[in-house]
């Protein structure tokens, strides 16, 4: 039974994770004619490619520096000072992760665009230009600083404060303590955060397609090559070029940064008595408050614009945007909910099953299975979409435009998070109870369902939450795979923005945010209220 399960899972990831990327590589290198390397050299040396590549790297570096700094200051203020409203700042610090990918770009246009409320109406600045590099750095910073915040907050909370306390007792000031003790201890995690944010920034598709203007990036160029110029090979080349820096950063982060650590907790834990007072809390509080107000202003603008007639022209209250969505777009809403509802439990369960096999079982090819499950998660979303077009747009596996391929993308791309959470949980749980269950005659399947699964239910729910959020808000990986019969809300939002129907787009965004928050509340409630005994009866 276990061998059959391993073979089925290996075949699944071989077909839907490895094969599309290999097919994309073949199309990029050889195009339509095997051995045609001249066309590849021409594409790689073209001004369009070089400009997009340089712009992507520059945007990634700028966003990485600013977003990581914002995330660090947020984390330091929450964990190392006595700033008020810590819980509120903590919520704001993770909220952009749960929202659609280009809500902030839409809000920036509404507030600071040519007819923006702030630039045009309040400040009287005509033809304010928000498109391009600077606008992208702003929205990407607000979109990705939560990644650095969560990473750095965890390590700051886990640091033993006795060393810092000892330094301050000996007369060292807070700045010297930070410079000589705190900063060196968090340096590996800080470097890891830089790499994570860099990968997300260069692979971003939603914000550049909305706010990029004349500032072309590889992700957008890959999309335009296929949609605008019908050049699959050109899109494949752009996509493969995007893989290289992303994979390099991913490998460094996974196999180097994660191995670097400075142990400060060993033996008896010390009481956390780090001084949390002083004037240093005041500027940090002002900074956190400013970022929070700006984030809430942007999200509030999108929600408010869904209830006014024409933002920037007529602020008359209306429900016509929601009426339009209900009359013409409810099929898209129900389709998105249906596909997410199908993909979420499959993703969560597959994640814990694969984690169980990797931790508890020994079999040939374990390392290859681990790499294949993580590979498609490491590559940019736009690359996944183009690779699926290359692999599944012709017989015998003609899947594009169907519900099946969308569910497969959601599952394959999001399952690594559940696998990682399951592995971390299983490594903390001994095998004695599982061994006792099997010694009493229970099969491996019954033992997994009745013993192991209830013990790692927190990992399962983590995978479920991540899978649902990403299925509802995904855009780059699925934009090539949707069809008239199977469309998604994020694609409808992008279409409305492209047609300058900002009110309709805002209505979709408002409903999408509401759906995600309600679903997260339900999953969180279930994860905290179901006891182990109740879970075993499911």
VOVO-851127 format. One record per residue (C-alpha): x, y, z; residue in one letter. Coordinates in Angstrom, 1 decimal, padded with zeros to 4 digits. Layout:
// residues N
SITE       c1       c2       c3   r
SITE        X        Y        Z   a
...
//
This chain:
// residues 538
SITE       c1       c2       c3   r
SITE    000.0    000.0    000.0   x
SITE    002.8    002.4    000.9   x
SITE    004.8    001.6   -002.2   x
SITE    001.8    002.2   -004.4   x
SITE    001.1    005.5   -002.7   x
SITE    004.8    006.6   -003.1   x
SITE    004.7    005.6   -006.8   x
SITE    001.4    007.5   -007.4   x
SITE    002.8    010.7   -005.7   x
SITE    006.1    010.4   -007.6   x
SITE    004.3    010.1   -010.9   x
SITE    002.0    013.1   -010.1   x
SITE    004.9    015.4   -009.3   x
SITE    006.9    014.0   -012.2   x
SITE    004.1    014.9   -014.6   x
SITE    002.9    018.2   -013.1   x
SITE    006.1    019.6   -011.6   x
SITE    009.2    018.4   -013.5   x
SITE    007.8    017.7   -017.0   x
SITE    006.3    021.2   -017.6   x
SITE    009.6    022.9   -016.6   x
SITE    011.6    020.5   -018.9   x
SITE    009.2    021.2   -021.7   x
SITE    009.6    025.0   -021.1   x
SITE    013.4    024.6   -021.2   x
SITE    013.1    022.7   -024.5   x
SITE    010.9    025.4   -026.1   x
SITE    013.1    028.2   -024.9   x
SITE    016.3    026.6   -026.2   x
SITE    015.1    025.0   -029.5   x
SITE    011.9    026.8   -030.2   x
SITE    009.9    025.1   -033.0   x
SITE    013.0    023.7   -034.8   x
SITE    015.3    021.4   -032.9   x
SITE    018.9    022.7   -032.9   x
SITE    017.9    026.3   -033.7   x
SITE    020.2    028.1   -031.3   x
SITE    020.5    031.2   -033.4   x
SITE    017.0    032.4   -032.5   x
SITE    017.8    031.9   -028.8   x
SITE    021.0    034.1   -029.1   x
SITE    019.0    036.8   -030.9   x
SITE    016.4    036.9   -028.2   x
SITE    018.9    037.0   -025.4   x
SITE    020.8    039.8   -027.0   x
SITE    017.8    041.9   -027.9   x
SITE    017.3    045.3   -026.3   x
SITE    013.8    044.3   -025.1   x
SITE    015.2    041.3   -023.2   x
SITE    018.2    043.1   -021.7   x
SITE    016.1    046.1   -020.6   x
SITE    013.5    043.8   -019.0   x
SITE    016.2    041.8   -017.2   x
SITE    018.0    044.8   -015.9   x
SITE    014.8    046.5   -014.8   x
SITE    013.7    043.3   -012.9   x
SITE    017.0    043.0   -011.1   x
SITE    017.1    046.7   -010.2   x
SITE    013.5    046.6   -009.0   x
SITE    014.2    043.5   -007.0   x
SITE    017.2    045.0   -005.3   x
SITE    015.5    048.3   -004.4   x
SITE    012.3    046.5   -003.1   x
SITE    014.4    044.1   -001.1   x
SITE    016.4    046.8    000.6   x
SITE    013.4    048.9    001.5   x
SITE    010.9    046.1    002.4   x
SITE    013.4    044.3    004.6   x
SITE    014.2    047.5    006.4   x
SITE    010.6    048.2    007.0   x
SITE    010.0    044.6    008.2   x
SITE    012.9    044.7    010.5   x
SITE    011.9    048.0    012.2   x
SITE    008.4    046.6    012.6   x
SITE    009.7    043.4    014.1   x
SITE    012.1    045.2    016.4   x
SITE    009.5    047.6    017.6   x
SITE    007.0    044.8    018.4   x
SITE    009.5    042.5    020.2   x
SITE    012.1    044.8    021.7   x
SITE    010.3    048.0    022.8   x
SITE    007.2    049.0    024.7   x
SITE    005.4    050.6    021.8   x
SITE    001.6    050.7    022.3   x
SITE   -000.8    048.9    019.9   x
SITE    001.5    045.9    019.4   x
SITE   -001.3    043.5    018.5   x
SITE   -002.7    046.0    016.1   x
SITE    000.7    046.4    014.4   x
SITE    001.0    042.6    014.3   x
SITE   -002.3    042.3    012.4   x
SITE   -001.3    045.1    009.9   x
SITE    002.1    043.4    009.5   x
SITE    000.5    040.2    008.0   x
SITE   -002.6    041.6    006.3   x
SITE   -001.0    042.3    002.9   x
SITE   -000.2    038.6    002.6   x
SITE   -004.0    037.7    002.7   x
SITE   -005.1    040.3    000.1   x
SITE   -005.2    040.1   -003.7   x
SITE   -001.8    040.8   -005.3   x
SITE   -002.5    044.1   -007.0   x
SITE   -004.9    045.9   -004.6   x
SITE   -002.2    048.2   -003.4   x
SITE   -001.3    049.2   -007.0   x
SITE   -005.0    050.0   -007.7   x
SITE   -005.2    052.1   -004.5   x
SITE   -002.0    054.0   -005.4   x
SITE   -003.6    055.0   -008.8   x
SITE   -006.8    056.1   -007.1   x
SITE   -004.9    058.3   -004.6   x
SITE   -001.8    059.5   -006.4   x
SITE   -002.6    059.1   -010.1   x
SITE   -003.4    061.8   -012.6   x
SITE   -006.9    062.2   -011.1   x
SITE   -005.9    061.0   -007.7   x
SITE   -007.7    062.2   -004.6   x
SITE   -004.5    063.3   -002.9   x
SITE   -002.4    064.6   -005.8   x
SITE   -005.1    066.1   -007.9   x
SITE   -007.9    067.0   -005.6   x
SITE   -006.0    067.9   -002.4   x
SITE   -002.6    069.1   -003.6   x
SITE   -003.6    070.3   -007.0   x
SITE   -000.8    068.6   -008.8   x
SITE   -001.8    068.1   -012.5   x
SITE   -000.8    064.9   -014.3   x
SITE    000.8    063.3   -011.3   x
SITE    002.8    060.2   -012.5   x
SITE    002.6    057.2   -010.3   x
SITE    003.4    054.6   -012.9   x
SITE    006.9    053.2   -013.2   x
SITE    009.8    052.3   -011.0   x
SITE    009.1    054.5   -007.9   x
SITE    005.4    053.4   -007.7   x
SITE    006.4    049.8   -008.1   x
SITE    008.9    050.1   -005.2   x
SITE    006.2    051.5   -003.0   x
SITE    003.6    048.9   -003.6   x
SITE    006.1    046.0   -003.6   x
SITE    007.5    047.2   -000.3   x
SITE    004.1    047.3    001.3   x
SITE    003.2    043.9   -000.3   x
SITE    006.4    042.0    000.8   x
SITE    007.6    043.7    004.0   x
SITE    005.3    041.2    005.9   x
SITE    007.6    038.4    004.8   x
SITE    010.6    040.0    006.4   x
SITE    008.5    041.0    009.4   x
SITE    007.4    037.5    010.2   x
SITE    010.8    036.0    009.6   x
SITE    012.6    038.5    011.8   x
SITE    009.9    038.7    014.5   x
SITE    010.3    034.9    015.1   x
SITE    014.0    035.1    015.6   x
SITE    013.9    038.2    017.8   x
SITE    011.3    036.6    020.0   x
SITE    013.4    033.4    020.4   x
SITE    016.7    035.2    021.3   x
SITE    017.8    034.7    024.9   x
SITE    017.8    038.2    026.4   x
SITE    020.4    037.5    029.1   x
SITE    023.3    038.5    026.9   x
SITE    021.7    041.9    026.1   x
SITE    020.8    042.4    029.8   x
SITE    024.3    041.7    030.8   x
SITE    025.7    044.2    028.3   x
SITE    023.3    046.9    029.6   x
SITE    024.1    046.1    033.2   x
SITE    027.8    046.7    032.4   x
SITE    026.9    050.2    031.1   x
SITE    026.5    049.6    027.3   x
SITE    023.9    051.8    025.7   x
SITE    021.0    050.5    023.6   x
SITE    022.6    051.4    020.3   x
SITE    025.8    049.6    021.3   x
SITE    023.9    046.5    022.5   x
SITE    022.1    046.4    019.2   x
SITE    025.2    046.9    017.1   x
SITE    027.4    044.4    018.9   x
SITE    025.0    041.8    020.1   x
SITE    021.4    041.9    018.7   x
SITE    022.3    042.6    015.0   x
SITE    025.0    039.9    014.7   x
SITE    022.6    037.3    016.2   x
SITE    019.9    038.0    013.7   x
SITE    022.2    038.5    010.7   x
SITE    021.6    035.0    009.2   x
SITE    017.8    035.5    009.4   x
SITE    018.1    039.0    008.0   x
SITE    020.0    037.6    005.1   x
SITE    017.4    034.9    004.6   x
SITE    014.7    037.6    004.6   x
SITE    016.6    039.6    002.0   x
SITE    016.7    036.6   -000.3   x
SITE    013.0    035.7    000.2   x
SITE    011.9    039.3   -000.6   x
SITE    014.2    039.5   -003.6   x
SITE    012.7    036.3   -005.1   x
SITE    009.1    037.6   -004.6   x
SITE    010.0    041.0   -006.0   x
SITE    011.5    039.9   -009.3   x
SITE    008.8    037.3   -009.9   x
SITE    005.9    039.7   -009.2   x
SITE    003.4    040.0   -012.1   x
SITE    000.3    041.6   -010.6   x
SITE    001.8    044.9   -009.6   x
SITE    004.0    045.5   -012.7   x
SITE    001.2    044.7   -015.1   x
SITE   -001.0    047.3   -013.4   x
SITE    001.5    050.0   -012.3   x
SITE    004.6    049.3   -014.5   x
SITE    003.8    051.7   -017.4   x
SITE    006.8    052.0   -019.6   x
SITE    009.0    050.2   -016.9   x
SITE    009.0    046.7   -018.4   x
SITE    010.0    043.6   -016.3   x
SITE    010.6    040.0   -017.2   x
SITE    007.4    038.7   -015.8   x
SITE    005.3    041.2   -017.8   x
SITE    007.4    040.8   -020.9   x
SITE    006.9    037.1   -020.8   x
SITE    003.2    037.6   -020.6   x
SITE    003.1    040.1   -023.5   x
SITE    005.3    037.9   -025.7   x
SITE    002.6    035.2   -025.6   x
SITE   -000.6    037.2   -025.3   x
SITE    000.4    040.3   -027.4   x
SITE    002.9    038.8   -029.9   x
SITE    001.8    035.1   -029.9   x
SITE    005.5    034.2   -029.5   x
SITE    005.6    031.2   -027.2   x
SITE    009.3    030.8   -027.5   x
SITE    009.9    034.5   -026.7   x
SITE    007.8    034.1   -023.6   x
SITE    009.6    030.9   -022.7   x
SITE    013.0    032.6   -023.0   x
SITE    011.8    035.5   -020.7   x
SITE    010.4    033.0   -018.2   x
SITE    013.6    030.9   -018.1   x
SITE    015.7    034.0   -017.6   x
SITE    013.4    034.8   -014.7   x
SITE    014.1    031.4   -013.2   x
SITE    017.8    031.8   -012.9   x
SITE    018.1    034.6   -010.3   x
SITE    015.0    033.2   -008.4   x
SITE    016.5    029.7   -008.2   x
SITE    020.0    031.0   -007.2   x
SITE    018.4    033.0   -004.3   x
SITE    016.2    030.1   -003.3   x
SITE    019.1    027.6   -003.2   x
SITE    021.2    030.1   -001.2   x
SITE    018.4    030.7    001.2   x
SITE    017.5    027.0    001.7   x
SITE    020.9    025.4    001.8   x
SITE    023.1    028.1    003.2   x
SITE    021.2    030.7    005.2   x
SITE    019.1    028.1    007.0   x
SITE    022.2    026.3    008.2   x
SITE    023.6    029.5    009.7   x
SITE    022.5    030.0    013.3   x
SITE    023.7    031.5    016.5   x
SITE    022.5    029.5    019.5   x
SITE    021.6    031.6    022.5   x
SITE    019.2    029.3    024.3   x
SITE    020.7    026.2    025.8   x
SITE    019.7    024.6    029.1   x
SITE    017.6    026.6    031.6   x
SITE    015.8    029.5    029.8   x
SITE    016.3    032.9    031.3   x
SITE    013.5    035.4    032.0   x
SITE    012.9    037.9    029.3   x
SITE    013.9    041.1    031.0   x
SITE    015.2    043.2    028.1   x
SITE    014.6    046.9    028.9   x
SITE    011.5    047.9    026.9   x
SITE    011.6    051.6    027.6   x
SITE    013.4    054.7    026.6   x
SITE    013.3    057.3    023.8   x
SITE    014.1    054.7    021.1   x
SITE    010.5    053.5    021.3   x
SITE    009.1    056.9    020.2   x
SITE    010.6    057.1    016.7   x
SITE    009.8    053.4    016.2   x
SITE    006.2    054.0    017.2   x
SITE    005.9    056.9    014.9   x
SITE    007.4    054.9    012.0   x
SITE    005.1    051.9    012.7   x
SITE    002.1    054.2    013.0   x
SITE    003.0    055.9    009.7   x
SITE    003.3    052.6    007.8   x
SITE    000.1    051.3    009.4   x
SITE   -001.9    054.5    008.5   x
SITE   -000.6    054.3    004.9   x
SITE   -001.5    050.6    004.5   x
SITE   -005.0    051.1    005.9   x
SITE   -005.4    054.2    003.8   x
SITE   -004.7    052.2    000.6   x
SITE   -006.9    049.3    001.5   x
SITE   -009.6    051.6    002.8   x
SITE   -009.5    053.5   -000.5   x
SITE   -010.1    050.4   -002.5   x
SITE   -013.1    049.4   -000.3   x
SITE   -014.5    053.0   -000.4   x
SITE   -014.1    053.3   -004.1   x
SITE   -016.4    050.3   -004.6   x
SITE   -019.2    052.3   -003.0   x
SITE   -018.8    055.5   -005.0   x
SITE   -019.9    056.3   -008.6   x
SITE   -016.6    057.4   -010.1   x
SITE   -013.6    057.8   -007.9   x
SITE   -012.0    061.2   -008.4   x
SITE   -015.0    062.6   -010.2   x
SITE   -018.2    061.8   -008.4   x
SITE   -018.2    060.5   -004.8   x
SITE   -021.9    059.9   -004.8   x
SITE   -022.7    056.7   -002.9   x
SITE   -023.8    053.8   -005.1   x
SITE   -024.1    050.0   -005.2   x
SITE   -023.9    049.8   -009.0   x
SITE   -020.4    048.3   -009.0   x
SITE   -021.7    045.4   -006.8   x
SITE   -024.8    045.2   -008.9   x
SITE   -022.7    044.9   -012.0   x
SITE   -020.6    042.2   -010.4   x
SITE   -023.6    040.3   -009.2   x
SITE   -025.3    040.5   -012.6   x
SITE   -022.3    039.7   -014.8   x
SITE   -019.5    038.3   -012.6   x
SITE   -021.1    036.0   -010.1   x
SITE   -020.3    033.0   -012.2   x
SITE   -016.6    033.9   -011.8   x
SITE   -017.1    034.3   -008.0   x
SITE   -018.7    030.9   -007.7   x
SITE   -016.1    029.3   -010.0   x
SITE   -013.2    030.7   -007.9   x
SITE   -014.9    029.5   -004.7   x
SITE   -015.6    026.1   -006.1   x
SITE   -012.0    025.5   -007.4   x
SITE   -010.5    026.8   -004.2   x
SITE   -012.9    024.6   -002.1   x
SITE   -011.8    021.6   -004.1   x
SITE   -008.1    022.3   -004.2   x
SITE   -007.7    023.3   -000.5   x
SITE   -008.5    020.0    001.2   x
SITE   -006.5    018.1   -001.5   x
SITE   -003.5    020.4   -000.9   x
SITE   -003.7    020.1    002.8   x
SITE   -004.0    016.3    002.9   x
SITE   -001.4    015.7    000.2   x
SITE    001.0    017.9    002.2   x
SITE    000.8    015.9    005.4   x
SITE    000.9    012.6    003.5   x
SITE    004.0    013.5    001.7   x
SITE    005.5    014.9    004.9   x
SITE    004.7    011.6    006.6   x
SITE    006.4    009.6    003.9   x
SITE    009.5    011.8    003.9   x
SITE    009.9    011.7    007.7   x
SITE    008.6    008.3    008.7   x
SITE    009.4    006.0    005.7   x
SITE    012.6    005.0    004.0   x
SITE    012.4    004.4    000.3   x
SITE    014.5    004.8   -002.9   x
SITE    014.3    008.2   -004.4   x
SITE    013.2    010.1   -001.3   x
SITE    015.6    013.0   -002.0   x
SITE    014.3    013.3   -005.6   x
SITE    010.7    013.4   -004.3   x
SITE    011.6    016.1   -001.8   x
SITE    013.2    018.2   -004.5   x
SITE    010.4    017.7   -007.1   x
SITE    007.8    018.8   -004.5   x
SITE    009.6    022.0   -003.8   x
SITE    010.8    022.8   -007.3   x
SITE    007.6    024.3   -008.7   x
SITE    007.2    026.4   -005.6   x
SITE    010.6    027.9   -006.1   x
SITE    010.0    029.1   -009.6   x
SITE    008.0    032.3   -010.4   x
SITE    004.3    032.0   -011.0   x
SITE    004.4    033.3   -014.5   x
SITE    006.9    030.6   -015.3   x
SITE    004.5    028.0   -014.0   x
SITE    001.7    029.3   -016.2   x
SITE    003.9    029.4   -019.3   x
SITE    005.3    025.9   -018.6   x
SITE    001.8    024.5   -018.4   x
SITE    000.9    026.1   -021.7   x
SITE    003.9    024.5   -023.3   x
SITE    003.2    021.1   -021.7   x
SITE   -000.6    020.8   -021.7   x
SITE   -001.9    022.8   -024.6   x
SITE   -001.9    019.9   -027.1   x
SITE   -002.9    016.2   -027.2   x
SITE   -002.5    013.8   -025.5   x
SITE   -002.7    016.0   -022.4   x
SITE   -004.9    018.9   -023.6   x
SITE   -005.8    020.4   -020.2   x
SITE   -005.5    024.2   -020.7   x
SITE   -008.9    026.0   -020.2   x
SITE   -010.3    023.2   -018.0   x
SITE   -011.1    023.2   -014.3   x
SITE   -008.7    020.2   -013.8   x
SITE   -005.6    022.1   -014.8   x
SITE   -006.5    025.0   -012.5   x
SITE   -007.0    022.6   -009.6   x
SITE   -003.7    020.9   -010.4   x
SITE   -001.8    024.2   -010.5   x
SITE   -003.3    025.2   -007.1   x
SITE   -002.4    021.9   -005.5   x
SITE    001.1    021.5   -007.0   x
SITE    002.2    025.1   -006.4   x
SITE    000.8    025.4   -002.8   x
SITE    001.5    022.0   -001.4   x
SITE    005.2    022.6   -000.4   x
SITE    004.1    024.9    002.4   x
SITE    001.9    022.1    003.9   x
SITE    004.8    019.6    003.4   x
SITE    007.2    021.8    005.3   x
SITE    004.8    022.4    008.1   x
SITE    004.1    018.7    008.3   x
SITE    007.8    017.8    008.4   x
SITE    008.5    020.3    011.2   x
SITE    005.6    018.9    013.2   x
SITE    006.5    015.2    012.7   x
SITE    010.1    015.8    013.7   x
SITE    008.9    016.9    017.1   x
SITE    006.7    013.9    017.7   x
SITE    008.1    010.5    018.7   x
SITE    007.1    007.3    017.0   x
SITE    006.1    005.4    020.2   x
SITE    002.3    005.9    019.8   x
SITE    002.4    004.9    016.1   x
SITE    004.4    001.8    016.9   x
SITE    002.0    000.9    019.8   x
SITE   -001.0    001.3    017.4   x
SITE    000.5   -001.0    014.8   x
SITE    001.6   -003.5    017.4   x
SITE   -002.0   -003.8    018.5   x
SITE   -003.0   -004.7    014.9   x
SITE   -004.0   -001.4    013.3   x
SITE   -003.0   -001.0    009.7   x
SITE   -000.7    001.8    008.6   x
SITE   -003.6    003.7    007.1   x
SITE   -005.7    003.5    010.4   x
SITE   -002.6    004.5    012.4   x
SITE   -002.1    007.5    010.2   x
SITE   -005.7    008.6    010.4   x
SITE   -006.4    007.9    014.1   x
SITE   -003.0    008.7    015.6   x
SITE   -000.6    010.7    013.4   x
SITE   -003.1    013.0    011.7   x
SITE   -004.7    014.3    015.0   x
SITE   -001.2    015.0    016.4   x
SITE   -000.2    017.1    013.4   x
SITE   -003.5    018.8    012.8   x
SITE   -002.0    022.2    013.3   x
SITE    000.3    021.6    010.4   x
SITE   -002.7    020.4    008.3   x
SITE   -004.6    023.6    009.1   x
SITE   -001.6    025.8    008.3   x
SITE   -001.5    024.1    004.9   x
SITE   -005.2    024.5    004.4   x
SITE   -005.1    028.2    005.3   x
SITE   -002.2    028.9    002.9   x
SITE   -003.8    026.8    000.1   x
SITE   -007.1    028.6    000.3   x
SITE   -005.6    032.1    000.4   x
SITE   -003.3    031.4   -002.5   x
SITE   -006.1    029.7   -004.6   x
SITE   -008.3    032.7   -004.1   x
SITE   -005.7    035.4   -004.9   x
SITE   -003.4    033.7   -007.5   x
SITE   -003.0    035.5   -010.8   x
SITE    000.4    034.9   -012.5   x
SITE    000.3    031.1   -012.5   x
SITE   -003.2    030.8   -013.8   x
SITE   -003.7    033.8   -016.2   x
SITE   -002.8    031.6   -019.2   x
SITE   -004.9    028.7   -018.1   x
SITE   -008.3    030.3   -017.5   x
SITE   -011.1    030.1   -020.1   x
SITE   -014.6    031.6   -020.6   x
SITE   -016.1    028.7   -018.8   x
SITE   -013.5    028.6   -016.0   x
SITE   -012.5    032.2   -015.1   x
SITE   -011.2    033.5   -011.8   x
SITE   -011.9    036.6   -009.8   x
SITE   -008.3    037.9   -009.9   x
SITE   -008.3    037.7   -013.7   x
SITE   -011.6    039.6   -013.8   x
SITE   -010.1    042.2   -011.5   x
SITE   -007.1    042.6   -013.8   x
SITE   -009.4    042.9   -016.8   x
SITE   -011.4    045.6   -015.1   x
SITE   -008.3    047.6   -014.2   x
SITE   -007.0    047.2   -017.8   x
SITE   -010.3    048.8   -019.0   x
SITE   -010.1    051.6   -016.4   x
SITE   -013.3    050.3   -014.6   x
SITE   -011.7    050.9   -011.2   x
SITE   -015.0    050.8   -009.4   x
SITE   -015.9    047.4   -010.7   x
SITE   -012.3    046.2   -009.9   x
SITE   -012.6    047.6   -006.4   x
SITE   -016.0    045.7   -005.8   x
SITE   -014.3    042.5   -006.8   x
SITE   -011.4    043.2   -004.5   x
SITE   -013.7    044.1   -001.6   x
SITE   -015.7    040.8   -002.0   x
SITE   -012.5    038.8   -002.4   x
SITE   -011.0    040.2    000.8   x
SITE   -014.3    039.5    002.7   x
SITE   -014.4    035.9    001.4   x
SITE   -010.8    035.3    002.4   x
SITE   -011.2    036.8    005.9   x
SITE   -014.4    034.8    006.6   x
SITE   -012.7    031.6    005.4   x
SITE   -009.7    032.2    007.5   x
SITE   -011.9    032.8    010.5   x
SITE   -013.7    029.5    010.0   x
SITE   -010.5    027.5    009.5   x
SITE   -008.9    029.2    012.6   x
SITE   -012.0    028.4    014.7   x
SITE   -011.9    024.8    013.6   x
SITE   -008.2    024.4    014.2   x
SITE   -008.5    025.8    017.8   x
SITE   -011.8    024.2    018.9   x
SITE   -011.6    020.6    017.5   x
SITE   -010.1    018.3    020.2   x
SITE   -008.0    015.3    019.4   x
SITE   -010.9    013.0    020.2   x
SITE   -013.3    014.9    018.0   x
SITE   -010.7    015.0    015.2   x
SITE   -010.3    011.2    015.3   x
SITE   -014.1    010.8    014.7   x
SITE   -013.9    012.8    011.5   x
//
